[in-house]
C-alpha cells in the first residue's frame, strides 16, 4: 500500500491499485474458514487441487493466467470465504445443487475503491470452479475485472 503513495502518475496509481484487486481469486481459495448456515454452503472434497485462474480486465490488454497447487482442508465452501477483507460483504445467496451464486459488495478503503460484483462457485467430487465479476470506479475511471478459476483434485494434501 505504501508504494502507491510515492507514484506521481495517476495511471500508475490505478495500475498499482488494480494489482491488489487481482489477489481476490487467490484469497477466495485460501480463506476456506468462515462459518455460514448449511443452506448457504456447498460440499468440497478436501485434497490437493491444481487450479488455473484467468483474469481479464478493461485496464490490461492481456489476460493474466496463473496455475497453482492448493491444499484445501475444509469440507464445505460458503460465500463468506470469497470476500477479501472485512470491508466486503456477500448477499443474495442462491443455492442450486452444488452451485452457489451470490453478490459481493466492498466499501473500499485507502487503496481499494468501492466495488460490486457477482460470483458463482461450484464443485464436484474432483473439481471446483468459480467465476467472479467485479466493477468499480477509481479516480473517475471505470474498471471491470472477471476472474474464472478451474481446479482439479490431484490427490491428498501432502
Beta strands, then each sheet from edge to edge (+ up, - down):
strand 1: 41-43
strand 2: 47-57
strand 3: 60-72
strand 4: 76-78
strand 5: 88-96
strand 6: 99-106
strand 7: 115-123
strand 8: 127-138
strand 9: 141-155
sheet 1: 1+ 4-
sheet 2: 3+ 2- 9+ 8- 7+ 6- 5+
end
